Every structure is written in C-alpha cells, then in structure tokens.
Amino acid sequence: MRVLLIVFVLCFTNLIFSQDYKFGKVSKEELKETVCSLDSTANAAYLYKYRRSYYVYIKDEGFVLKTDIHERIKIYNQDGFDYATKQIRLYQGGSGEEKISNLKAYTYNIEKNKVLAEKLSKDGIFKSEASKYSNKVKFTMPNIKPGSVIEYKYQITSPYWSNVDEFIFQYDIPIKKLEAEFDVPEYYNFKVNTKGFLSVAPTVESKTDVIRFVDKARSLAGGGYNGAVTTSFNSSEITYYTQINKYNLTDIPALKEEPFVNSINNYRASAKYELSYTKFPNSTVKTYSTTWEDVVDRVYKSSSFGDELKRTGYFQNDIDALVGSVSGAEEKMMMIFDYVKSQVKWNGYYGFYADDVKKAYKNHAGSSGDINLMLTAMLRYAGLNANPVLVSTRTHGVPLFPTREGYNYVVSWVKLPDGTEVLLDGTDKYSVPNILPLRALNWQGRIVAENGGYGVIDLYPKSLSENNVIMMAKIDEEGALEGSYRSIKTNHRALSFRNSYNEADKDDYLEKLENRYNGIEISDYNVKNDTDLSKPIQESYKFNKESQVDIIGDKMYFSPLFHLRTKENPFKLEKREFPVDFGYPSVTSYRVILNIPEGYKIESTPESVALALPDNLGSFSYMVKGSGRNIQIMVETQINESIISPIYYEVLKEYFNSFIQKEAEQVVLNKKQI
C-alpha cells in the first residue's frame, strides 16, 4: 500500500509539472519564471518550438509543400525584447509565391496572479519586398515586458515542393522542448545532410495515405436540348505510403556567437533534406542534383549564367576601344577590371545568377551576378582565360553538401599566360587582384569552366596584410603624451581602411578614431593613396593626451605602447569546437620612439621576449631599449594562417594572454636626485 502511494504521488507530481504545449495553454509557472533553468545568462528561451513540413495533394496543382510552425518564447529581461519581433521570408519566382496563412499570435503576462493574453492585431503585421526573389512578413508582439511569454503559429504553403527549408535544432537562445517532423510521400526521395555538434537523429515511421479523384459528368436524358439534365460521378483513388521523420529534443543549449568565426551557421545543429529523385506512377525517374558535377552543370546551363557569359554585343565597341592596342594579358586584365568597377556599381544584391547584364551595364548598377559574370565575359572577349567562381559568403556558411543553395555569390578567376592565377571581384571598387572583399573569403570557391566543367580554388589569400606603425612621442612632467603617428597598410588592411575611410563623413570618422583611443586629441590628420590602389595606404596625424602616466612620488609608471596596446583577449571560452577564422594572414608592427621628461632617468624596462605558436601559425616579439632620455619599443604580432584549427585553441588563447600581459608591463622612470 505504501509503495502504491509513493507511485501515485510521483505520478501526480509529474502531472502537475508536466508541460502543456497546446496553443494558448501558457501556465502561471512559465510566466513566473525569472531565470532560465538551462542557462542563467539567457535573455530569452524557447519554451517550445514546433515545425511540421508535409505534402498535400491539390487537384489541378499536384503536391504542394506545407509547413506548420508553433513557437512559444519566454522573455526574461529587456535584452530579450528583440525576440518579440518575428520575420518570415516567403520565396517568390517563376513557379509562384509562398503564402502565409492562419497566423495567430498572443502576448501573455501575469497580473494579480491571473494570466492575461493580448492578441496581435492585423494592423501589426507588415508585408514587404525583401528582394526580387522574396517577400518578408514581419510582426512585433504587443505589450512586451520582462517576464512575458509570447506565442504564435502560422502555416506556409509553397509551390516549391523540391526545396525544403533546413530543419534547425539550435539557436542563440536555449530551447527547452523541440519537436520537428517531415512527412514525405513515396514519390519523393530525399537524402539528409546533418551538421553541428549535437547528436541528432530522427525516428522513422510510415503511414498509408490516399488520393481520391472525383470526375463529374453531365448528360441530357432523352436526347435533344429539352431533355432533363443528369449528373454522374466517377471516383477513383490511389493509395501510397508516407515516410515520417520525427525529431524530439529537450534542453538544447544556446549556440552563441564567438569572435573570429566565419559563420556560426556552419556549426549549428541542423538537418537539410535534399531532393535526390522523384518517381511518380506511370512515369520515369527524374534525378536532381546529387554531386558537385551535377550542381555546376545545372548552374552553367541556366540562361541566367552560361548564356550571359556568351553575350558580348552590348560591350564589344567599348572593350575594343579600351584594350584594342594593348597586347599584354595582365595589362588587359587590369584595364578591364578597373573599367567594370568604375562603370557598374554594386546594388548590394547577392547571387551567382545574373538578373540582366545588359541592363546593369546600361544603368551602371547591378547584382554580384551581373557584375562578375559581365567581368568574366569581357575578359574572355579580350582573349584571356577567365571563368566565374561560385562562392558562399562568410555569413552564408560553408557549402558542405552538393546543392545549388550552398552558393550565393560569384567572383571571376583568370589564369595568365605565365601560369599566375588571379581572383577578381568587381563589386568592390577598392578591391585589387587577389584581394577579395572579406565577405568572399570563405573556404573554397568552385570554378565553372566552359561547358560546365569545374575545379576548386582556395579563396583565402597567401600574402600577409600589413599594418606598420611608427610613433614618435614625448612625455611631459605632468604625465601627458604628445607626438606623431604614421602607419602604412597593405592588401586587406588597405582594402578595409579604404572602405571605412573613403565612404565615411570625415568629421565623423575622426571623432570615432578619437573615441576608439579614449578621447585622444588628433590634429593634422592626413591620408595618402586613398584612391590610388597601386600603392599602400599612408595614414598620419599628430596627437596629444593627458594623464597617460601614473606619477607616484618621484616615479613615473606607464605601458610603453600606451593606447596602441591590446587590452583584452578575444578568446574567453574554456573550450572551443570551431576553427578560429582570422580571414587573412596578417602582421602588425609597432616602432615607438619615446622621449622622457628632463630630470628623469630610466629605472627599469620590461624584458624582451619572443613567442611562437606551433607549426609556424604565428609569432610575437617584444623588445624595449632605453638609453639616456630615449626609449625605443619594437613590437610585432603575426598570424600566418587564415584559419586555425580548434585543436590549437588552448595554446592560441594562452598566446594571446601572454602577449597582452607583456604589452601591459610598465616602464619605470625615477626622478634624479640633485
């Protein structure tokens, strides 16, 4: 009897605390929760996340893809208010457009121990065009407070039955309960690709479904036009089975952004269902992209890709006039590259297909597909060995599996007669050969040769991007610092500088620069070669700043790099699963020549040191020399690889700690006793 009582109590307790995920059944316990049980630092959490994608047969249309969404989110504090805004992308194209329906949304709060629900009004739902190929539906939940719970559900109907959105199982906030389902009729065969560090696998079931056809026919009884009308119905049905893939996960940790990650989406737990082939009754098997060769072949055969590379009539006269008298291949390449950058401005749209290259050329604006396919076509017309390169931008992620969706960008590749390979991107007017914009530096690109052949090419640069700084300064008796600064920047450092400086309001730029160094006063600011891309950037200015030295009694204490030193280690996690992506190899060197105040002598300086990462991944050198009233400091930090494997994370973290501590060490001056 006692055992039965214990079992009853346990079952009753479980019933009390079991969660009801039915829409609208938000509990007082959920509303009263002040801290996420999975992560005390979370500003919000998914209490429940549900998605079901499945196929429905519609007469005269065939199968359409439907997706049901239901999400319940707890907002713990004001920093979590961003999760009260939802944006939904709806694709549109030649086969029609995706549509949203059955949208219901409520905000729940608790007042005087009662649950109050406020409905999202229709006036709070906005639809807009996100791009040529998609619309956006956006809404923000009403009456949001710290502690609120929001809940919404909707359905998306898509004519694009072959394109199933990725099932994502991990977000930047924790998930307490996730259920996902994908139901596939036997006529479709999908392969599933998974990624991420969570162990995720579906349970697979099957069921039988039926499609019923009803044909209605009318006839005239007795013949002639005056006979009575009779209606007959003929029905038939097809039975087929559906495979059901179910995911049921609990207590999923947040996947948080970390420094030096090309795209956090590369490491997010997910499952992507890629259509392999279809086989309908009384028809042959139709295959879809299953290998990279298939993907490239289908891209090349598209009228918006391969055909655009063959169009030359709109630019022939201009290119003939531009390079007609030039014989050198490299010179031709540079002239055409500069010409495209000056003639056609990037409109900000990504893509590897062209919208209309002739129109882009005429209107002096186009997408990345327009500009770089145009560039490739011009280079070929001039007799150069040029091909487009499919690229996935850093925010888009690494294309791990063969799919056209793996790429969202294109650049141009040229092989010069001497064997030199060059990558070009005409979307950035400050880009130079083999110095692609940072957005395009992401693993490997796929060269699309004529007739659909392909090869791969490393997108990361091999040459170092340099920032060489010379600073001459003096300290006065009050501890103020005054001097001059000069830097020379090359390659990606120069590209980054030109984009931030040339496109900015100069007063705003200087104000931000002064604020970056905690209120330093800058004068005589000057930049050379800001538009001459053949030369490195030269930046110079004069500066002064008070209270840069700690004066205690007869002694002065200061870090000899002052405001130039690195103060914080970007790597804070104990363990990291992801590679560290610096984007490009780089070196930063500082040479500081410092005069100390009259009446002081050098008591001590930091010891010189040299550090090295394993396998020649990077190095750090630090040297301080003092003589009389003059101190010289020479510091160099170098990273030799664009990407560093996570197996080196601990040593990389310690390396940063070591050189940050070294740069913080102080010079000590002692006032001479007379």
N, C-alpha and C positions, 0 to 999 in steps of 0.2 A: 504493500500500500504506500509506503514511504517513497519507494522507487518510482511508482506511478505518479505520485505527487510532484516529485522533482522533475520528471519528464514533462508533466503538464505545465509546471511553472516555466521551464525552459522554452517550451513551445509558445506559451502565452507571451513571454518576453520577446521572443523573436517576432511574433505577430505585431506586438506593439511598435517595435523599432524597424520592422520591415518597411521598405520604401515603396510608395505608390507612385509609379511613373505615368499613370494615366493623365492625359492633358487636363489641366485645371485643378489637379489634386495636390496643390502645394501645401505643405504642412507647416504648422507653427514652429516645429523643431528646425526646419530648414531656414525659416525667417529669423529665428533667434540665434542661429549660429553666427559667431563673431570672428572665428578664425578657422581656416581650412584645416581639417584633420590630416590631410595628406601633405600640406606644405604651409607652414605658419607664415611664410613670406608672401603667399599668393594674394593678389589684389582681387581676384575673381576665380571662379572654378565652374566647370561644367558639372552640374549635379546629374544630368542625364543628357546623353547625345545619341540620337537615333537616326538611322538612314536606311531606307529600303529602295533599291533600284530594281525594276522588273519590267517585263514586256506585256503589252496589251494589244490584242488584235482588233483593228478597227476596219470595218468594211470599206472598200474602195481606197484605203490607205495602206493596209498591211499592218505590220507590227510597229508600234511606237514605243519609245522608252519613257517610262515614268519614274520619278524619284520622289519619295515622301521623306520629308525632314521634320524632326521634332527635337527641339533643344530647350533645356532648362538651365539657366545660368544664375549662380549666386554672386552678388557683388558685395565685397567685404568693406571696401572703403572708396574714397573719392578717386583714387588712382585707377580703380576698376571701372569707372564710368564709361570708358571707351568701348567696353564690351556690350553696352546698351545700344550701340549702333551696329546694324547689320547691313552688309552689302551683298547682293546676289547678282552674279553675272549670267546673262542669257545670250547664248550664241545665236547669230543670225547669218544666213548665207544663201546660196543658191537653192537649197532644199527647203527653205522656210526659216522660221524662227522658233526658238524655245519660248514657252509661255509659262507664267506662274499663275497658280490658282489656289483657292481655299486657304488664303493667308489669314491666320488668326494669331493675335499676339496680346499678351497681358503683362502688366507690371503688378507684382504683389508686394504689399507692405503689411506690417503688423502694427496696429494701434489699439490700445486698451485691451490687449490680449485677443483681438479679433483680426482675422485675415481679410484685408481689403484688396480687391482686384480692380485695376483700371485698364480698360481696353484701348488698344492702339486704334486711333481713328483713321479713316480713309484719307483724310487730309494730311496725315503724317507719313504717307507712303509716296515716294517720288521715283519716277522712271525717267532715265536719261540715256543718251547715246554715249557709250564708253569709247567706242571706236567704230570703224567701218564694219567690223565683224561681230560686234557685241553690244548689247544694251545693259544697263545697270539699274537694278531696283534697290532702293535704299530706304531704310526707316530707322528712326531713333525712338526708343521706348519712352513713354511718358512717366513723369513723377518718380525719377530715379533718386534714391537716397542710399547712403551706406547701410547695408543690410538687406536691400531689395533683392527679390528674386524675379527674374524675367523669364518668360516662356513664350515660344512661338512655334508654329508649324505651318507648312505650306507644301504644295506639290508642284513639281516642274514636269511639263510634258515636252518631249524633244523628238523631232523628226530624225535626228541624227543617231539612229539606232546603233551604228557601229562605234560611236565614240562615248565610252562610259567614263565619267569623271573618276579620278583616282579616289579610292577609299583611304581616308587619312585617319590614323588612330592616335595621333599625338599632336598636341598644340602647345602654345606658350603659356597655357594655364593648365592646372591638373584636371583630370576627368575622373569622377567617382564611378560612373557607370556608362558604358558604351555598348550599344547594340547596332550591328550593321548586317545587311542582308542583300544578296544579289541573286536574283532568280533568272535563269537562262533557259529558254526553250531549246529543245534538242537540235533545232535547225542552225543554231549558232555555236561555234566552237571558239572558246577564248583560252588564251594562255595567261597565267597570272604571274606578275613580277612583283616581288616584295623587296622592301629595303628598310633600313633602320636597325636599331639595336634591341628592340623589343621582340620577343618570341611571339609571333602572331601567325596562327593557322586557323582556317575555318573548319567547322563541322559541315559535312556534305550530306544532304538528303535529296530525295526526289519525290515528285508527286505527278499525278496524271491530270492534264488539262484537256479541255475540249473547245474546238472552234465550231460553232454552228452557223450554217448558211441557210438562209430562207429566201427563196425566189418567189415573187408574186407575179401571177399571170392573169390577164383579163380576157374574156371572150364574150361574144353575143349569142345568147341562146336562140335557136330557131333561125339564125342567119339573118342577113339584111341589117339595115340601120335601125329598125324599130324593135329588134329583139331585146329581151331582157339581158342585162349585163351580169355575168357571173365571174367570180374571182376564185382562183385556185392557188394553193400554196404548195411549193415543193421544198422540202427541207433535207439537208444532209449535214453530216458532221465529220470532223477529223479529230482523232484522239492523238495526243502527243504527250511526251513527258517533259517535265521541267526540273532542272537541277537547281537546288537551293544551297547557296553558300552562306553560312551564318557565322558571324563573329560576335563573341560575348566577352567583354573585357571589363575589369574593375581596377580601380586605384591606379590609374595611369599617371606617371609623373609628368610634370611640365618639361617641354624641350625649350630651353632658354637660349637666347642669342648669346654668342660669345665673340670676343674680338678675333679678328683675322680668320673668319670663316667665309668661304666664297658664297655659299648659300646654305642656310640651316636646313632647307628643304631636302638637301641631299641625304640628311641623316634622320629625317623624320620617319617614324614607323608608318608604313602605308602599303597598300596593295593596288596594283594597276592591272586591270583586265584589258588585254589587248586582243582584238578580234583576229583570229587566225584564218578561219574559213567559214563559209556558210554552205549548207546543203538542204535545200527545200525539196518537197515532194515533186517528183517528175521533172527534176532539173539537175544540172551537173554541179559539181563542187566549184565554188568560186573562192579563190585564195586571196588573202590580203597580206600586207607587209609582215614578213616573219624574219627577214635578215636585213642587215645594213645594205646589202646589194639591192634588195627589193625596194627599200626606202629611197635610196639615191636614184634608182631607175625611175620610180614614180614621180619624184620631185623633178627630175630632168625633163620628163615627158610632159610635164604640165605646161600649158600655154603661157602661164604667168612666170615661167622660169626659163626653160630651154628655148622657147620661141623668142623670148625677149632678148636673149643673147645673140640671136641672129639678126635682129633689127638694126640696121645701120643708116637707113636713109635720112633720118632726122638729124644726124650729126656729121655726115660724111664731109660736107663742104667745110665745116668748122675745123674738123680734125685735120683735113688735108692742108688747110691754111696754117694750122698750128705747128705741125711736125713734118710738113712736106719736104723741107730742106734739111731735116735732121737725120743723121744716119746712125748715131749711137743708140743702142737699145735702152741703156739706163737713162740717158737724157730724154728720150721719148717718153719713157715711163714717168719720169718726174714732171715733165711738162703736161702730160695728160692728167696725172694725179692732181696737180695744183689747179689745173683748169676746172676739173669737176668740183673740187672743193670751193672754188670761187664762184662757180656758176649755179650750183644747186645746193640749197640749204636743207639740212635735215629737219623734218617736221616733228620729230620725236616719236614717230611710229616705228615699232619693231616689226620684223618679219623677214623671211628669206624669199618670199614671192614678191613680184613687182605688182604694184597697182596699175601703173601706166607710165612707162619710162618716157615715152614721147611727150606726154602731158607734163610730167615732172620737169623735163628739160625745158619745155616752153615756159612753164610757170616758175621756174627757178626754185622749186621746193618739192621734196618727195620723201618717201619712207626709206629705211635702210635697204630694203629690197630694190627699190627704184634706183637709188644712188649707186650701190655697189654692183648691181648687175649692169647698169649703164657703164660704169667704170670698166668692168671686165670686157664688155662688148667693144668699147673704144680701144682698149689695149690690144685686143685681138685684131681689130681692124687695122691697127698700126703695125701689125706683124709680130707682136710679142706673144710669147707662150703664157697665156693667162687663163685662169679658171676661177670660178666662185668657190668659196669655202663656207659650208654650213657651220654655224656657231650657236652654241647655247650660252646666253649671257650669264653672268655670275648670279644674278637674282633668280634666273630661270632654273638653275641647277645643272648637274652633270647628267648627260643623256646615257643612262646605264643600260638601257634596253633598246632594241631596234624599233623605233617609232618616229613618225614624222613630227609628233608633238615634242620630241626630245630637243628640237632646234627651234629657235625663234629669231635668228639673226643671220646675216651673211656678210662676209668680207671678200676681198679679192687677193688671189695668190699669183705671183709672177715668178717664172724661172728665167733668169737672164742667161745669155749665151755662155758666160763663164761658169755656170752652174749655181750661182748665188740664188737663193730662194728669198722672196720678199713678200711680206704681208702688208696690205694696204686697206685702209678704211676711210672712205670719202665723207663719212658723216661728221667727222670732227675736223674743223678747219685748222686746228693746231697739231693734228697728228702728222707724223712723218713715217717714212718706210720702216717697217718692223717695230714701230712704237704704236701699238693699237691702243684705243681708249681702254681704261680699266675695266669697263663693263664687258669687254670682249675677251679678257684674259681668263679663260676658264677651261682648263684641261686641254682637250684636243679638238681641232676642227676637222671636218670631213670635206676633202677636196672633191668637187663634182666635175669630172673631166667631160670632154665632148662624148656624146652618145651614152652618157650615164655611167662611165667608169668612175672609180673613186679611189682615194687614198686618204691617209690620216696625217695630220701635221700638228706638232706641238705649238700651242698658242702662246705659251709663256716665253718671255724674252730671255736671251742668254747673257746679254751685256748688262753691266751694272748701271743703275741710275744713281748719279752722284749729286751730293749737296756738300760743297766745300765752303767752309765759313772761316773768314779771318776777322777777328775782333781786336781792336786796339782801344784800350781804356785806361783810365786812371781813377784812383780813389782819393777823395779829399779827406781832410781831418775830421769832417763831420760824418764820414761814412757814406757819402753819396758817390754814385758811379757815373762817369761821363766818358763817352767815347764814340767810335765809329764802327759800323758793321758792314761787311761786304760778303756776298755769297755768290757762288757760281753753281747753276743747276743744269743737269743734262738729262736727256732721254725722258723717262716717265716723270721724273721730278720737274723737268721743264714743262712737260705737257700739262701736268696738274696745276702748276703755277700759272701758266698762260690762261687756262680756263677759268681759274678763280679770280685772277687779277684783271685780265682784259675785258671780261664780261661784267665786272662789278663797278658800282659807283666808287670813284677813287676816295672820296671822303669817308664813305662807309668802310671801305677796305682798310684804310689807315686806322680808323677807330677800332676795328676788330683786331688789328695787329697789335695795337697798344694794349687792348684789353687782354689779349692772349698772354702778354707778358706782365699782367697785373698792374697796369697803369703806367707803364714806361712812357716817357715823352719822346716822340720821334720828330725829327726835322730833316730837311734836305733829302727827302725820300726820292729815289731815282731808280728807274728800271731801264736796262738796255736789252735790245734784241727781243722785245716782247712780241713782235710780229715777224722778225727775221728767223725763220725756223731752221736755217742752216747753222745758226750759232747758239751757244748755250745762253741761258738767262743770266744776266748780271743784275743783282739787286744790291743797293747800298743806301745807307742812311746814317744820320748822327742820332745819338740818344743820350738821355740822362735820366737818372732815377735816384731818389733819395732813399736813405735808410737801407742800404744794401750790405751793410757790415754791422755785426754786433760789437759794440765797444764796451768792454768791461774793465774798469780801472785803466791800466796802461796798455791794455792789449786789444787787438782787433781780430775778429774771427769771421771767416767767410768761405763759402764754396767758390773756387776759382772759375767755375763755369757760370756762376750767377744764374740768370734767368734762362740760360740755354740748357741747363742740365735736365735730365729725365728724372721726374719726381715720383712716378707711380708705375708699378709693374702691371701691365695689362692682363697678365695671366694669374688668376686668383683661385681657380678650381684646384682641388687636390689631385683630381684625375681628369683626363680629357680623352674622349673617344674619337674626336675629329682631328683631321690634319690641320696644321696651322698654315694658313694661306696668306702670305705677305703680298701676293700679286705679282711682284717682280723682284729680282735681286737688287740690292742697294748698298751704298756706302755713304756714311755721313762723317765728315771730318771737321774738327774744330781746332783752329790755332788761335790762341788768345795771348796777346802781349799786354801785360798789365804793369803800370807804374804805381808804386805805393807812395803814401804821403811822406813828405820830408819829415825827418825826425823819427821815423820808424825803421826797424830792421826786421828781417825775416827770421822768426824763431824756429818755425817748423813748416814743412810742406808734406802732403800725402806722398806715400811711397809709390813709385811707378809699378805698373802691373800689366801683364798681358794674359788674356783669357782666350780660350778657343773652344768652340763647340766640336763634338766628334764628327768625323767624316767630312771635315772641311765645310761644315754647314755655315759657319760664321766665326767672327773673331772680334775681340775688343782690346784696344791698347790705350794706356793712360800714362802720361808722363808729365811731371811738373819739375821745372828747373828754376831756381832762384839765385840771383846774384845782385848784390847791392840793392838798388831800389827797383829792380826789374824782375818780373816773374813771367816765365813762358809756360803755357799749358798746351799740350798736344794730345787730342783725344780722337780716336777713330772707332766707329762701330760698323760692322759689315755683316750682311746676311747674303749668302752666296746662292741660295736656292729659293725659288718662288714658293714652293710647298715643302713643309717639313712634316714628316710622318709623326703620328701621335706617340710612337714608341720613344721619341726623343722629348716628349713634353716635359717630363720632370727635370731633365737636365737643361732644357731651354728656359724653364721657369727659374731655375736656380741661377742660370747665366744672367738673366735679366736682374734678379735680385742682387747679384754680385756687382754688376757694373753700376747699378743705381746707388748702391751703398758707397761704392768707390767715388762716384761723382759727387756724393753728398759730403765726403770728407773735407775738412777745413784746413785752410792756411791760417797760421797764427803769426801775427805781427806784434812786435814788442817795442814800446816807445823807448828810445835811447835815453839813458840817464846821463845828464851833463854834469 
